[in-house]
Amino acid sequence: MAQILKQVSQQVRPGVSTKELDDLAEKLILESGGQVAFKGYKPDLNGRPFPTTICTSVNNEVVHAPASASRILKIGDIIGLDLGMKYNGYYTDHAITVGVGKISKIAEKLIKVTRQALDLGIQQAKAGNTVYDISAAVQQHVEDNGFSVVRALVGHGVGKKVHEDPVVPNFTHYSSKKIYLQYGMVIAIEPMINVGDYEVDIAADGFTYVTSDNSLSAHFEHTITIGKTKGKVLTEA
């Protein structure tokens, strides 16, 4: 899976449409013997099916932006690429954020800090810890660097379904202290970090979450198993 997302990210450049990236992702998933996880996915019985294979969230878009032929990347953009797939009966979920050509210093810092926050969360993903330990590690690093953690969206369990229990917030909440991590449990940790305030809105398409203040947002995600000393990443090259 990591190789698929890596190949897609290597095609990110000015002039490319997000649909081109989506078409490549679907082609690579099917060639690998996997199945797409997001296209056609309904988060609930009343929801509309998601229309594309990957989420392609640009600049102030936090997550869940469908790919589009009319969305053309330009120099200075940042894009979050979120990919889910099913392979041998199990789902995995993986996301990265990359720049399009030369990007601003604040965008560079945002991407770096979000990636670091994910790594710190993974270090806390060990048997005997709680979800709270993951959340605290992510939030502290983000806020120490002057950014904010999205509250309306969280990580999750993953395996037989795209989204399973437990909920894995990127911010501390007392309820997370009650959720103990068990060896071998599979979860997706996914910091979603904003330059400005943590509040988000739903865009007119009904799928895309955007920052309320129009600030930049970045997203990184790995599917991991809970280990004895730290999490083991399942979605890496």
RODO-2510 file (C-alpha; in nm, 4 decimals, decimal comma):
residues 237
     n   res          X          Y          Z
     1     m     0,0000     0,0000     0,0000
     2     a     0,2792     0,2397     0,0874
     3     q     0,4372     0,1863    -0,2535
     4     i     0,1071     0,2733    -0,4211
     5     l     0,0714     0,5997    -0,2301
     6     k     0,4383     0,6771    -0,2933
     7     q     0,3921     0,6331    -0,6689
     8     v     0,0846     0,8561    -0,6629
     9     s     0,2644     1,1253    -0,4646
    10     q     0,5509     1,1227    -0,7148
    11     q     0,3042     1,2411    -0,9794
    12     v     0,2104     1,5502    -0,7775
    13     r     0,3238     1,8541    -0,9757
    14     p     0,1833     2,1773    -1,1188
    15     g    -0,0718     2,1187    -1,3945
    16     v    -0,1850     1,7746    -1,2771
    17     s    -0,5512     1,7246    -1,1906
    18     t    -0,6544     1,5400    -0,8781
    19     k    -0,8517     1,3016    -1,1017
    20     e    -0,5289     1,1966    -1,2723
    21     l    -0,3903     1,1057    -0,9305
    22     d    -0,7110     0,9205    -0,8489
    23     d    -0,7032     0,7229    -1,1743
    24     l    -0,3452     0,6167    -1,1056
    25     a    -0,4270     0,5102    -0,7492
    26     e    -0,7170     0,2931    -0,8625
    27     k    -0,5097     0,1356    -1,1393
    28     l    -0,2283     0,0484    -0,8967
    29     i    -0,4629    -0,0926    -0,6329
    30     l    -0,6324    -0,3227    -0,8832
    31     e    -0,3007    -0,4311    -1,0358
    32     s    -0,1791    -0,5287    -0,6868
    33     g    -0,4748    -0,7601    -0,6398
    34     g    -0,6441    -0,5293    -0,3908
    35     q    -0,9797    -0,3560    -0,3846
    36     v    -1,0554     0,0125    -0,3421
    37     a    -1,1960     0,0967     0,0018
    38     f    -1,3256     0,4517    -0,0297
    39     k    -1,5020     0,4595    -0,3675
    40     g    -1,8656     0,3750    -0,3027
    41     y    -1,8169     0,3786     0,0746
    42     k    -2,1096     0,5056     0,2808
    43     p    -2,0257     0,6244     0,6332
    44     d    -2,3868     0,5561     0,7350
    45     l    -2,7064     0,4191     0,5820
    46     n    -2,8311     0,7644     0,4898
    47     g    -2,5029     0,8907     0,3469
    48     r    -2,4110     0,9314    -0,0181
    49     p    -2,1416     0,6954    -0,1475
    50     f    -1,7968     0,8529    -0,1719
    51     p    -1,7265     0,9094    -0,5437
    52     t    -1,3510     0,8551    -0,5813
    53     t    -1,0727     0,6121    -0,4903
    54     i    -0,8591     0,8572    -0,2936
    55     c    -0,9219     1,1757    -0,0981
    56     t    -0,7304     1,4699    -0,2453
    57     s    -0,7469     1,7587     0,0025
    58     v    -0,5775     2,0808    -0,1093
    59     n    -0,4622     2,3715     0,1097
    60     n    -0,7486     2,4582     0,3482
    61     e    -0,9210     2,1245     0,2854
    62     v    -0,8612     1,9030     0,5867
    63     v    -0,9805     1,5627     0,4611
    64     h    -1,2304     1,3789     0,2394
    65     a    -1,2080     1,5977    -0,0712
    66     p    -1,3098     1,3886    -0,3757
    67     a    -1,0797     1,3944    -0,6774
    68     s    -1,1916     1,6070    -0,9734
    69     a    -1,0825     1,6658    -1,3315
    70     s    -1,1355     2,0368    -1,2780
    71     r    -0,9078     2,0576    -0,9733
    72     i    -0,5656     2,1426    -1,1176
    73     l    -0,2659     2,1644    -0,8861
    74     k    -0,0480     2,4739    -0,8938
    75     i     0,2872     2,5766    -0,7501
    76     g     0,2624     2,6484    -0,3785
    77     d    -0,0309     2,4166    -0,3088
    78     i    -0,0126     2,1398    -0,0518
    79     i    -0,2217     1,8262    -0,1014
    80     g    -0,3242     1,5542     0,1392
    81     l    -0,3501     1,2128    -0,0284
    82     d    -0,5589     0,9655     0,1713
    83     l    -0,5794     0,6085     0,0422
    84     g    -0,7743     0,3097     0,1703
    85     m    -0,7643    -0,0387     0,0266
    86     k    -0,8768    -0,3934     0,1000
    87     y    -0,6324    -0,6794     0,0588
    88     n    -0,6849    -1,0435     0,1551
    89     g    -0,9994    -0,9493     0,3447
    90     y    -0,8480    -0,6706     0,5551
    91     y    -0,8540    -0,2929     0,5215
    92     t    -0,5648    -0,0502     0,5649
    93     d    -0,5660     0,3292     0,5673
    94     h    -0,2718     0,5570     0,4850
    95     a    -0,2286     0,9305     0,4206
    96     i     0,0486     1,1791     0,3483
    97     t     0,0663     1,5492     0,2685
    98     v     0,3063     1,6801     0,0042
    99     g     0,3891     2,0148    -0,1495
   100     v     0,3398     2,1119    -0,5128
   101     g     0,6666     2,2621    -0,6294
   102     k     0,8071     2,5319    -0,4016
   103     i     0,5845     2,5897    -0,0991
   104     s     0,5846     2,8489     0,1780
   105     k     0,7918     2,8144     0,4952
   106     i     0,4786     2,7810     0,7064
   107     a     0,3516     2,5023     0,4808
   108     e     0,6866     2,3239     0,5116
   109     k     0,6725     2,3516     0,8902
   110     l     0,3110     2,2337     0,9009
   111     i     0,3907     1,9216     0,6999
   112     k     0,6988     1,8468     0,9093
   113     v     0,5223     1,8906     1,2436
   114     t     0,2217     1,6810     1,1380
   115     r     0,4475     1,3969     1,0257
   116     q     0,6440     1,4190     1,3519
   117     a     0,3210     1,4158     1,5536
   118     l     0,2186     1,0908     1,3858
   119     d     0,5562     0,9362     1,4687
   120     l     0,5231     1,0426     1,8328
   121     g     0,1752     0,8928     1,8509
   122     i     0,3032     0,5646     1,7120
   123     q     0,5714     0,5529     1,9823
   124     q     0,2950     0,5536     2,2441
   125     a     0,0980     0,2761     2,0713
   126     k     0,2114    -0,0027     2,2996
   127     a     0,0315    -0,2610     2,5075
   128     g    -0,0683    -0,1284     2,8501
   129     n    -0,0912     0,2328     2,7390
   130     t    -0,4233     0,3984     2,6680
   131     v    -0,5552     0,5887     2,3674
   132     y    -0,5053     0,8985     2,5836
   133     d    -0,1260     0,8460     2,5684
   134     i    -0,1358     0,8609     2,1886
   135     s    -0,3610     1,1670     2,1912
   136     a    -0,1440     1,3540     2,4413
   137     a     0,1762     1,2919     2,2459
   138     v     0,0207     1,4233     1,9245
   139     q    -0,1472     1,7270     2,0772
   140     q     0,1487     1,8410     2,2830
   141     h     0,3896     1,8370     1,9890
   142     v     0,1447     2,0184     1,7628
   143     e     0,0575     2,2910     2,0100
   144     d     0,4203     2,3355     2,1163
   145     n     0,4827     2,4284     1,7526
   146     g     0,1989     2,6807     1,7378
   147     f    -0,0540     2,4773     1,5394
   148     s    -0,3945     2,3324     1,6314
   149     v    -0,5402     1,9819     1,6348
   150     v    -0,8734     1,9241     1,4601
   151     r    -1,1327     1,8067     1,7134
   152     a    -1,4197     1,7064     1,4848
   153     l    -1,2261     1,4214     1,3165
   154     v    -1,0341     1,1334     1,4716
   155     g    -0,8387     0,8165     1,4059
   156     h    -1,0016     0,4762     1,4430
   157     g    -0,9738     0,1029     1,4566
   158     v    -0,9414    -0,0708     1,1206
   159     g    -0,9435    -0,4294     0,9976
   160     k    -1,2524    -0,6151     0,8787
   161     k    -1,4160    -0,2750     0,8201
   162     v    -1,2820     0,0644     0,7103
   163     h    -1,3791     0,2183     1,0437
   164     e    -1,3949     0,0194     1,3670
   165     d    -1,3617     0,0859     1,7386
   166     p    -1,1811     0,2351     1,9171
   167     v    -1,1982     0,6055     1,8417
   168     v    -0,8437     0,7508     1,8438
   169     p    -0,8548     1,1298     1,8957
   170     n    -0,5542     1,3530     1,8294
   171     f    -0,6436     1,5601     2,1360
   172     t    -0,6789     1,4619     2,5006
   173     h    -1,0195     1,3635     2,6333
   174     y    -1,0894     1,1966     2,9666
   175     s    -1,2796     0,9089     2,8024
   176     s    -0,9613     0,8027     2,6189
   177     k    -0,8013     0,7145     2,9532
   178     k    -1,0445     0,4238     2,9789
   179     i    -0,9462     0,2666     2,6457
   180     y    -0,6462     0,0396     2,7016
   181     l    -0,4329    -0,0716     2,4096
   182     q    -0,4002    -0,4468     2,3698
   183     y    -0,1124    -0,6224     2,1973
   184     g    -0,2006    -0,6961     1,8336
   185     m    -0,4883    -0,4466     1,8141
   186     v    -0,4971    -0,2640     1,4776
   187     i    -0,5673     0,1092     1,4628
   188     a    -0,5195     0,4026     1,2276
   189     i    -0,3532     0,7089     1,3826
   190     e    -0,4115     1,0200     1,1732
   191     p    -0,3240     1,3703     1,2942
   192     m    -0,5126     1,6442     1,1088
   193     i    -0,3399     1,9723     1,1892
   194     n    -0,4275     2,3326     1,1074
   195     v    -0,2120     2,6443     1,0916
   196     g    -0,4969     2,8461     1,2419
   197     d    -0,7911     2,7465     1,4599
   198     y    -0,9047     2,3857     1,4955
   199     e    -1,2644     2,4501     1,3873
   200     v    -1,3793     2,2935     1,0590
   201     d    -1,6824     2,3132     0,8305
   202     i    -1,8339     2,0888     0,5637
   203     a    -1,7971     2,2250     0,2103
   204     a    -2,0845     2,2507    -0,0366
   205     d    -2,0031     1,9080    -0,1873
   206     g    -2,1110     1,7432     0,1375
   207     f    -1,7870     1,5441     0,1678
   208     t    -1,4942     1,7834     0,2155
   209     y    -1,3971     1,9184     0,5565
   210     v    -1,2368     2,2635     0,5359
   211     t    -1,0800     2,4892     0,7964
   212     s    -1,3285     2,7474     0,9221
   213     d    -1,0697     3,0256     0,9043
   214     n    -0,9365     2,9196     0,5607
   215     s    -0,5943     2,8324     0,7047
   216     l    -0,3749     2,5518     0,5702
   217     s    -0,4236     2,1970     0,6952
   218     a    -0,2089     1,8823     0,6774
   219     h    -0,2859     1,5145     0,7320
   220     f    -0,0688     1,2069     0,7890
   221     e    -0,1886     0,8563     0,8701
   222     h    -0,0563     0,5052     0,9247
   223     t    -0,2302     0,1786     1,0007
   224     i    -0,0432     0,0125     1,2864
   225     t    -0,0598    -0,2830     1,5208
   226     i    -0,0131    -0,2302     1,8933
   227     g     0,3290    -0,3634     1,9940
   228     k     0,5117    -0,4304     2,3200
   229     t     0,7344    -0,1209     2,3046
   230     k     0,5708     0,0878     2,0301
   231     g     0,3359     0,0516     1,7350
   232     k     0,4360    -0,1518     1,4312
   233     v     0,3561     0,0324     1,1092
   234     l     0,1742    -0,1765     0,8480
   235     t     0,1568     0,0980     0,5853
   236     e     0,5165     0,1854     0,5102
   237     a     0,7520     0,1079     0,2255
***
